[in-house]
Amino acid sequence: MLFLRNYMSYCLAIKVNEGLVFASDSRTNAGLDNVNTYSKMFTYNVGDRAFVILTAGNLATSQAVYHQLEKDLNSDNPEINLNLCEDIEAAAQYIGRLSVSSSNQSLEVQNQSSLMGSFFILGGQIKDQEPNLLLIYPEGNFIYVSNEQPYLQIGETKYGKPILDRMINKNTPIGDSARVALLSLDSTMRSDLTVGPPIDFVVYKKDQIHLDYQGRYKLKSPYFKEMSDTWAQKLSDAIHTLPKFEWEEEDQTN
């Protein structure tokens, strides 16, 4: 059995006062003549709860976790599923247990000692509770997003981080947060060929308890292309407005 590694990924989630934003690429491997895609986003929206889950890491583990989530949701008498979790922390514990179990099974089959785990970002809201984001580690433990840095990243994070650090705080409007999320993906895709489209995208407004704003963007999707081209042009224009060096001024006077 072939177990694919999905560290060539980039997923992010943002928490602001108005709600949550989620974005993830879909590339699982990249070569000159072989590019595969697989959605790294799992959404669940039934009754009093709305959840979004993103994953990066070992593809076999991620697929196994998503499959078990769906299996438990469709079971007639499950011990636990996303609909039975009393809060988002219980959901994170549940996903963490599934991840560890799936990773251990893969290790036994492959007789390996590492690189079989996956990271997950879980976000969403249960009615009458606060929306939140959590990062779930391959070991099954998790942390909440912080107020000081109200976003989470997994996978190839370095190229898309600077714009998040400059632009995102808890008071950032959710529309601006959504644009920054897409630009973070755009910056990463320009610098890292292992991260690629389509981009899965969800905007969740606080207390809405419904995932109304969902989309999938390719490089040539009209909105994404216009946004990317506009951003590139604005950056180019901004360079020309920055203060000149002293030696540039001297060259102009000579």
ZADO-1210 file (C-alpha; in nm, 4 decimals, padded with zeros to 6 digits):
<atoms>
<atom x="00.0000" y="00.0000" z="00.0000" code="MET" pos="1"/>
<atom x="00.1295" y="00.3482" z="-00.0894" code="LEU" pos="2"/>
<atom x="00.1193" y="00.6159" z="00.1803" code="PHE" pos="3"/>
<atom x="00.1577" y="00.9658" z="00.0379" code="LEU" pos="4"/>
<atom x="00.3075" y="01.2458" z="00.2416" code="ARG" pos="5"/>
<atom x="00.1277" y="01.5754" z="00.2200" code="ASN" pos="6"/>
<atom x="00.3748" y="01.8131" z="00.3848" code="TYR" pos="7"/>
<atom x="00.3706" y="02.0068" z="00.0564" code="MET" pos="8"/>
<atom x="00.0610" y="02.1938" z="00.1702" code="SER" pos="9"/>
<atom x="-00.0453" y="02.5293" z="00.3018" code="TYR" pos="10"/>
<atom x="-00.3543" y="02.5837" z="00.5119" code="CYS" pos="11"/>
<atom x="-00.4491" y="02.8768" z="00.7307" code="LEU" pos="12"/>
<atom x="-00.7320" y="02.9983" z="00.9497" code="ALA" pos="13"/>
<atom x="-00.7958" y="03.3454" z="01.0892" code="ILE" pos="14"/>
<atom x="-01.0054" y="03.4508" z="01.3884" code="LYS" pos="15"/>
<atom x="-01.1285" y="03.8113" z="01.4112" code="VAL" pos="16"/>
<atom x="-01.4113" y="03.9750" z="01.6024" code="ASN" pos="17"/>
<atom x="-01.6540" y="03.9292" z="01.3144" code="GLU" pos="18"/>
<atom x="-01.5851" y="03.5604" z="01.2563" code="GLY" pos="19"/>
<atom x="-01.3484" y="03.3075" z="01.1009" code="LEU" pos="20"/>
<atom x="-01.1724" y="03.2659" z="00.7655" code="VAL" pos="21"/>
<atom x="-01.0303" y="02.9393" z="00.6287" code="PHE" pos="22"/>
<atom x="-00.8174" y="02.8746" z="00.3196" code="ALA" pos="23"/>
<atom x="-00.6203" y="02.5752" z="00.1930" code="SER" pos="24"/>
<atom x="-00.4412" y="02.4677" z="-00.1212" code="ASP" pos="25"/>
<atom x="-00.5138" y="02.1334" z="-00.2894" code="SER" pos="26"/>
<atom x="-00.1784" y="02.0063" z="-00.4175" code="ARG" pos="27"/>
<atom x="-00.0552" y="01.6701" z="-00.2882" code="THR" pos="28"/>
<atom x="00.2494" y="01.6185" z="-00.5096" code="ASN" pos="29"/>
<atom x="00.4148" y="01.8131" z="-00.7862" code="ALA" pos="30"/>
<atom x="00.6446" y="01.7101" z="-01.0718" code="GLY" pos="31"/>
<atom x="00.7126" y="01.8233" z="-01.4228" code="LEU" pos="32"/>
<atom x="00.4461" y="01.5924" z="-01.5626" code="ASP" pos="33"/>
<atom x="00.2589" y="01.4742" z="-01.2535" code="ASN" pos="34"/>
<atom x="00.0469" y="01.7076" z="-01.0401" code="VAL" pos="35"/>
<atom x="-00.2185" y="01.5617" z="-00.8101" code="ASN" pos="36"/>
<atom x="-00.4797" y="01.7492" z="-00.6098" code="THR" pos="37"/>
<atom x="-00.6831" y="01.6550" z="-00.3047" code="TYR" pos="38"/>
<atom x="-00.9046" y="01.8788" z="-00.0932" code="SER" pos="39"/>
<atom x="-00.7550" y="01.9364" z="00.2508" code="LYS" pos="40"/>
<atom x="-01.0738" y="02.0922" z="00.3869" code="MET" pos="41"/>
<atom x="-01.3591" y="01.9103" z="00.5631" code="PHE" pos="42"/>
<atom x="-01.6776" y="02.1043" z="00.6402" code="THR" pos="43"/>
<atom x="-01.9654" y="02.0060" z="00.8663" code="TYR" pos="44"/>
<atom x="-02.2757" y="02.2184" z="00.9160" code="ASN" pos="45"/>
<atom x="-02.5812" y="02.0572" z="01.0741" code="VAL" pos="46"/>
<atom x="-02.8254" y="02.1919" z="01.3311" code="GLY" pos="47"/>
<atom x="-02.6613" y="02.3958" z="01.6042" code="ASP" pos="48"/>
<atom x="-02.3007" y="02.3710" z="01.4857" code="ARG" pos="49"/>
<atom x="-02.0672" y="02.4571" z="01.2019" code="ALA" pos="50"/>
<atom x="-01.7119" y="02.3173" z="01.1786" code="PHE" pos="51"/>
<atom x="-01.4276" y="02.3499" z="00.9292" code="VAL" pos="52"/>
<atom x="-01.1223" y="02.1211" z="00.9467" code="ILE" pos="53"/>
<atom x="-00.7964" y="02.1720" z="00.7548" code="LEU" pos="54"/>
<atom x="-00.5101" y="01.9244" z="00.7351" code="THR" pos="55"/>
<atom x="-00.1432" y="01.9013" z="00.6373" code="ALA" pos="56"/>
<atom x="00.0905" y="01.6098" z="00.6859" code="GLY" pos="57"/>
<atom x="00.0622" y="01.2472" z="00.5837" code="ASN" pos="58"/>
<atom x="-00.2124" y="01.2108" z="00.3247" code="LEU" pos="59"/>
<atom x="-00.3062" y="00.8578" z="00.4268" code="ALA" pos="60"/>
<atom x="-00.3585" y="00.9680" z="00.7868" code="THR" pos="61"/>
<atom x="-00.5591" y="01.2739" z="00.6800" code="SER" pos="62"/>
<atom x="-00.7813" y="01.0657" z="00.4524" code="GLN" pos="63"/>
<atom x="-00.8341" y="00.8057" z="00.7232" code="ALA" pos="64"/>
<atom x="-00.9397" y="01.0708" z="00.9754" code="VAL" pos="65"/>
<atom x="-01.1819" y="01.2368" z="00.7324" code="TYR" pos="66"/>
<atom x="-01.3243" y="00.8980" z="00.6358" code="HIS" pos="67"/>
<atom x="-01.3794" y="00.8038" z="01.0012" code="GLN" pos="68"/>
<atom x="-01.5455" y="01.1397" z="01.0717" code="LEU" pos="69"/>
<atom x="-01.7946" y="01.0725" z="00.7921" code="GLU" pos="70"/>
<atom x="-01.8422" y="00.7104" z="00.9013" code="LYS" pos="71"/>
<atom x="-01.9211" y="00.8140" z="01.2592" code="ASP" pos="72"/>
<atom x="-02.1628" y="01.0829" z="01.1383" code="LEU" pos="73"/>
<atom x="-02.3502" y="00.8236" z="00.9311" code="ASN" pos="74"/>
<atom x="-02.3558" y="00.5607" z="01.2061" code="SER" pos="75"/>
<atom x="-02.6890" y="00.4764" z="01.3665" code="ASP" pos="76"/>
<atom x="-02.5473" y="00.4465" z="01.7167" code="ASN" pos="77"/>
<atom x="-02.2025" y="00.6087" z="01.7390" code="PRO" pos="78"/>
<atom x="-02.0100" y="00.6429" z="02.0627" code="GLU" pos="79"/>
<atom x="-01.8957" y="00.9869" z="01.9462" code="ILE" pos="80"/>
<atom x="-01.9149" y="01.2067" z="01.6390" code="ASN" pos="81"/>
<atom x="-01.8974" y="01.5769" z="01.5583" code="LEU" pos="82"/>
<atom x="-02.2649" y="01.6200" z="01.6350" code="ASN" pos="83"/>
<atom x="-02.2281" y="01.4727" z="01.9849" code="LEU" pos="84"/>
<atom x="-01.9327" y="01.6865" z="02.0960" code="CYS" pos="85"/>
<atom x="-02.0473" y="01.9289" z="02.3654" code="GLU" pos="86"/>
<atom x="-01.7949" y="02.1968" z="02.2678" code="ASP" pos="87"/>
<atom x="-01.5141" y="02.2630" z="02.0215" code="ILE" pos="88"/>
<atom x="-01.2526" y="02.1330" z="02.2677" code="GLU" pos="89"/>
<atom x="-01.4299" y="01.7955" z="02.2792" code="ALA" pos="90"/>
<atom x="-01.4278" y="01.7937" z="01.8975" code="ALA" pos="91"/>
<atom x="-01.0521" y="01.8618" z="01.8994" code="ALA" pos="92"/>
<atom x="-00.9945" y="01.5745" z="02.1438" code="GLN" pos="93"/>
<atom x="-01.1996" y="01.3446" z="01.9205" code="TYR" pos="94"/>
<atom x="-01.0071" y="01.4412" z="01.6050" code="ILE" pos="95"/>
<atom x="-00.6788" y="01.4059" z="01.7918" code="GLY" pos="96"/>
<atom x="-00.7649" y="01.0496" z="01.8964" code="ARG" pos="97"/>
<atom x="-00.8606" y="00.9584" z="01.5391" code="LEU" pos="98"/>
<atom x="-00.5366" y="01.1071" z="01.4077" code="SER" pos="99"/>
<atom x="-00.3171" y="00.9168" z="01.6536" code="VAL" pos="100"/>
<atom x="-00.5029" y="00.5919" z="01.5890" code="SER" pos="101"/>
<atom x="-00.4758" y="00.6274" z="01.2105" code="SER" pos="102"/>
<atom x="-00.1081" y="00.7249" z="01.2314" code="SER" pos="103"/>
<atom x="-00.0263" y="00.4255" z="01.4533" code="ASN" pos="104"/>
<atom x="-00.2010" y="00.1867" z="01.2139" code="GLN" pos="105"/>
<atom x="-00.0014" y="00.3310" z="00.9236" code="SER" pos="106"/>
<atom x="00.3228" y="00.2939" z="01.1166" code="LEU" pos="107"/>
<atom x="00.2486" y="-00.0718" z="01.1861" code="GLU" pos="108"/>
<atom x="00.1743" y="-00.1454" z="00.8211" code="VAL" pos="109"/>
<atom x="00.4778" y="00.0452" z="00.6919" code="GLN" pos="110"/>
<atom x="00.7136" y="-00.0532" z="00.9784" code="ASN" pos="111"/>
<atom x="00.8290" y="00.3079" z="01.0037" code="GLN" pos="112"/>
<atom x="00.8966" y="00.5214" z="01.3067" code="SER" pos="113"/>
<atom x="00.7974" y="00.8717" z="01.1961" code="SER" pos="114"/>
<atom x="00.6447" y="01.0972" z="00.9297" code="LEU" pos="115"/>
<atom x="00.3047" y="00.9266" z="00.9399" code="MET" pos="116"/>
<atom x="00.1238" y="01.1970" z="01.1387" code="GLY" pos="117"/>
<atom x="-00.0872" y="01.4939" z="01.0333" code="SER" pos="118"/>
<atom x="-00.1605" y="01.8389" z="01.1671" code="PHE" pos="119"/>
<atom x="-00.5188" y="01.9643" z="01.1773" code="PHE" pos="120"/>
<atom x="-00.6766" y="02.3054" z="01.2229" code="ILE" pos="121"/>
<atom x="-01.0274" y="02.2903" z="01.3670" code="LEU" pos="122"/>
<atom x="-01.2506" y="02.5948" z="01.3692" code="GLY" pos="123"/>
<atom x="-01.6163" y="02.6780" z="01.4014" code="GLY" pos="124"/>
<atom x="-01.8931" y="02.7421" z="01.6482" code="GLN" pos="125"/>
<atom x="-02.1644" y="02.5655" z="01.8443" code="ILE" pos="126"/>
<atom x="-02.4729" y="02.7784" z="01.9090" code="LYS" pos="127"/>
<atom x="-02.4500" y="02.9914" z="02.2256" code="ASP" pos="128"/>
<atom x="-02.0737" y="02.9301" z="02.2431" code="GLN" pos="129"/>
<atom x="-01.7894" y="03.1449" z="02.1136" code="GLU" pos="130"/>
<atom x="-01.6374" y="03.0671" z="01.7720" code="PRO" pos="131"/>
<atom x="-01.2785" y="02.9505" z="01.8000" code="ASN" pos="132"/>
<atom x="-00.9757" y="02.7962" z="01.6289" code="LEU" pos="133"/>
<atom x="-00.7515" y="02.5129" z="01.7517" code="LEU" pos="134"/>
<atom x="-00.4332" y="02.3550" z="01.6182" code="LEU" pos="135"/>
<atom x="-00.4216" y="01.9766" z="01.6667" code="ILE" pos="136"/>
<atom x="-00.0749" y="01.8183" z="01.6632" code="TYR" pos="137"/>
<atom x="00.0129" y="01.4700" z="01.5296" code="PRO" pos="138"/>
<atom x="00.0454" y="01.3515" z="01.8900" code="GLU" pos="139"/>
<atom x="-00.3235" y="01.4344" z="01.9461" code="GLY" pos="140"/>
<atom x="-00.2781" y="01.7336" z="02.1785" code="ASN" pos="141"/>
<atom x="-00.3921" y="02.0805" z="02.0760" code="PHE" pos="142"/>
<atom x="-00.3678" y="02.4528" z="02.1443" code="ILE" pos="143"/>
<atom x="-00.6072" y="02.7443" z="02.0954" code="TYR" pos="144"/>
<atom x="-00.5307" y="03.0355" z="01.8673" code="VAL" pos="145"/>
<atom x="-00.3953" y="03.3344" z="02.0615" code="SER" pos="146"/>
<atom x="-00.5385" y="03.6844" z="02.0817" code="ASN" pos="147"/>
<atom x="-00.1953" y="03.8305" z="02.0081" code="GLU" pos="148"/>
<atom x="-00.1559" y="03.6291" z="01.6864" code="GLN" pos="149"/>
<atom x="-00.5124" y="03.5480" z="01.5788" code="PRO" pos="150"/>
<atom x="-00.4320" y="03.3037" z="01.3021" code="TYR" pos="151"/>
<atom x="-00.3057" y="02.9471" z="01.2604" code="LEU" pos="152"/>
<atom x="-00.0957" y="02.7993" z="00.9799" code="GLN" pos="153"/>
<atom x="00.0105" y="02.4454" z="00.8889" code="ILE" pos="154"/>
<atom x="00.2308" y="02.3146" z="00.6088" code="GLY" pos="155"/>
<atom x="00.4506" y="02.5510" z="00.4062" code="GLU" pos="156"/>
<atom x="00.3944" y="02.8537" z="00.6276" code="THR" pos="157"/>
<atom x="00.6940" y="03.0829" z="00.5756" code="LYS" pos="158"/>
<atom x="00.6010" y="03.2571" z="00.2506" code="TYR" pos="159"/>
<atom x="00.2479" y="03.3465" z="00.3533" code="GLY" pos="160"/>
<atom x="00.3257" y="03.4590" z="00.7081" code="LYS" pos="161"/>
<atom x="00.4591" y="03.8161" z="00.6554" code="PRO" pos="162"/>
<atom x="00.1315" y="03.9555" z="00.5209" code="ILE" pos="163"/>
<atom x="-00.0591" y="03.7934" z="00.8083" code="LEU" pos="164"/>
<atom x="00.1762" y="03.9501" z="01.0632" code="ASP" pos="165"/>
<atom x="00.1391" y="04.2936" z="00.9054" code="ARG" pos="166"/>
<atom x="-00.2350" y="04.2925" z="00.8421" code="MET" pos="167"/>
<atom x="-00.4211" y="04.0623" z="01.0805" code="ILE" pos="168"/>
<atom x="-00.5378" y="04.1537" z="01.4281" code="ASN" pos="169"/>
<atom x="-00.8619" y="04.0789" z="01.6116" code="LYS" pos="170"/>
<atom x="-01.0177" y="04.4050" z="01.4873" code="ASN" pos="171"/>
<atom x="-00.9433" y="04.3471" z="01.1178" code="THR" pos="172"/>
<atom x="-01.2733" y="04.3464" z="00.9214" code="PRO" pos="173"/>
<atom x="-01.3674" y="03.9989" z="00.8052" code="ILE" pos="174"/>
<atom x="-01.3705" y="04.1051" z="00.4392" code="GLY" pos="175"/>
<atom x="-01.0133" y="04.2331" z="00.4656" code="ASP" pos="176"/>
<atom x="-00.9183" y="03.9172" z="00.6556" code="SER" pos="177"/>
<atom x="-01.0572" y="03.7055" z="00.3722" code="ALA" pos="178"/>
<atom x="-00.8568" y="03.8991" z="00.1129" code="ARG" pos="179"/>
<atom x="-00.5404" y="03.8695" z="00.3225" code="VAL" pos="180"/>
<atom x="-00.5943" y="03.4921" z="00.3495" code="ALA" pos="181"/>
<atom x="-00.6127" y="03.4587" z="-00.0287" code="LEU" pos="182"/>
<atom x="-00.3084" y="03.6830" z="-00.0760" code="LEU" pos="183"/>
<atom x="-00.1196" y="03.4687" z="00.1754" code="SER" pos="184"/>
<atom x="-00.1951" y="03.1643" z="-00.0418" code="LEU" pos="185"/>
<atom x="-00.1062" y="03.3625" z="-00.3554" code="ASP" pos="186"/>
<atom x="00.2334" y="03.4627" z="-00.2114" code="SER" pos="187"/>
<atom x="00.3058" y="03.1038" z="-00.1126" code="THR" pos="188"/>
<atom x="00.2118" y="02.9622" z="-00.4529" code="MET" pos="189"/>
<atom x="00.4418" y="03.2140" z="-00.6255" code="ARG" pos="190"/>
<atom x="00.7412" y="03.1062" z="-00.4148" code="SER" pos="191"/>
<atom x="00.6763" y="02.7340" z="-00.3582" code="ASP" pos="192"/>
<atom x="00.5717" y="02.5075" z="-00.6436" code="LEU" pos="193"/>
<atom x="00.4670" y="02.2324" z="-00.4018" code="THR" pos="194"/>
<atom x="00.1698" y="02.4487" z="-00.2992" code="VAL" pos="195"/>
<atom x="-00.0914" y="02.4933" z="-00.5682" code="GLY" pos="196"/>
<atom x="-00.4528" y="02.5506" z="-00.6647" code="PRO" pos="197"/>
<atom x="-00.7424" y="02.5050" z="-00.6444" code="PRO" pos="198"/>
<atom x="-00.7834" y="02.7020" z="-00.3215" code="ILE" pos="199"/>
<atom x="-01.0678" y="02.5947" z="-00.0925" code="ASP" pos="200"/>
<atom x="-01.2102" y="02.8931" z="00.0926" code="PHE" pos="201"/>
<atom x="-01.4675" y="02.9497" z="00.3683" code="VAL" pos="202"/>
<atom x="-01.5761" y="03.2677" z="00.5488" code="VAL" pos="203"/>
<atom x="-01.7821" y="03.2140" z="00.8621" code="TYR" pos="204"/>
<atom x="-01.9583" y="03.5076" z="01.0285" code="LYS" pos="205"/>
<atom x="-01.9930" y="03.4933" z="01.4062" code="LYS" pos="206"/>
<atom x="-02.3226" y="03.3487" z="01.5360" code="ASP" pos="207"/>
<atom x="-02.4385" y="03.2659" z="01.1848" code="GLN" pos="208"/>
<atom x="-02.4122" y="02.8861" z="01.2449" code="ILE" pos="209"/>
<atom x="-02.4076" y="02.8331" z="00.8694" code="HIS" pos="210"/>
<atom x="-02.1259" y="02.8071" z="00.6169" code="LEU" pos="211"/>
<atom x="-02.2833" y="03.0314" z="00.3545" code="ASP" pos="212"/>
<atom x="-01.9645" y="03.1800" z="00.2130" code="TYR" pos="213"/>
<atom x="-01.7727" y="02.8947" z="00.0490" code="GLN" pos="214"/>
<atom x="-01.5730" y="02.8928" z="-00.2698" code="GLY" pos="215"/>
<atom x="-01.2970" y="02.7292" z="-00.4706" code="ARG" pos="216"/>
<atom x="-01.0527" y="02.9382" z="-00.6713" code="TYR" pos="217"/>
<atom x="-00.8197" y="02.8474" z="-00.9548" code="LYS" pos="218"/>
<atom x="-00.5419" y="03.0773" z="-01.0732" code="LEU" pos="219"/>
<atom x="-00.7607" y="03.2014" z="-01.3583" code="LYS" pos="220"/>
<atom x="-01.0810" y="03.2366" z="-01.1552" code="SER" pos="221"/>
<atom x="-01.1934" y="03.5959" z="-01.2304" code="PRO" pos="222"/>
<atom x="-01.1957" y="03.7255" z="-00.8722" code="TYR" pos="223"/>
<atom x="-00.8711" y="03.5578" z="-00.7677" code="PHE" pos="224"/>
<atom x="-00.6858" y="03.6677" z="-01.0838" code="LYS" pos="225"/>
<atom x="-00.8050" y="04.0286" z="-01.0501" code="GLU" pos="226"/>
<atom x="-00.7082" y="04.0383" z="-00.6833" code="MET" pos="227"/>
<atom x="-00.3636" y="03.8855" z="-00.7463" code="SER" pos="228"/>
<atom x="-00.2884" y="04.1141" z="-01.0413" code="ASP" pos="229"/>
<atom x="-00.4074" y="04.4230" z="-00.8526" code="THR" pos="230"/>
<atom x="-00.1966" y="04.3349" z="-00.5501" code="TRP" pos="231"/>
<atom x="00.1132" y="04.2821" z="-00.7650" code="ALA" pos="232"/>
<atom x="00.0615" y="04.6177" z="-00.9374" code="GLN" pos="233"/>
<atom x="00.0040" y="04.7993" z="-00.6072" code="LYS" pos="234"/>
<atom x="00.3290" y="04.6552" z="-00.4678" code="LEU" pos="235"/>
<atom x="00.5159" y="04.7668" z="-00.7774" code="SER" pos="236"/>
<atom x="00.3677" y="05.1156" z="-00.7532" code="ASP" pos="237"/>
<atom x="00.4502" y="05.1380" z="-00.3824" code="ALA" pos="238"/>
<atom x="00.8203" y="05.0675" z="-00.4430" code="ILE" pos="239"/>
<atom x="00.8464" y="05.3892" z="-00.6459" code="HIS" pos="240"/>
<atom x="00.6982" y="05.5970" z="-00.3615" code="THR" pos="241"/>
<atom x="00.9426" y="05.4844" z="-00.0917" code="LEU" pos="242"/>
<atom x="01.2054" y="05.7347" z="00.0374" code="PRO" pos="243"/>
<atom x="01.5144" y="05.7632" z="-00.1821" code="LYS" pos="244"/>
<atom x="01.8672" y="05.6797" z="-00.0630" code="PHE" pos="245"/>
<atom x="02.1038" y="05.9707" z="-00.0195" code="GLU" pos="246"/>
<atom x="02.3245" y="05.8413" z="-00.3002" code="TRP" pos="247"/>
<atom x="02.0255" y="05.8409" z="-00.5362" code="GLU" pos="248"/>
<atom x="01.9641" y="06.2088" z="-00.4629" code="GLU" pos="249"/>
<atom x="02.3315" y="06.2830" z="-00.5233" code="GLU" pos="250"/>
<atom x="02.3244" y="06.1036" z="-00.8578" code="ASP" pos="251"/>
<atom x="02.0285" y="06.3157" z="-00.9690" code="GLN" pos="252"/>
<atom x="02.2088" y="06.6436" z="-00.8877" code="THR" pos="253"/>
<atom x="02.5275" y="06.5476" z="-01.0751" code="ASN" pos="254"/>
</atoms>
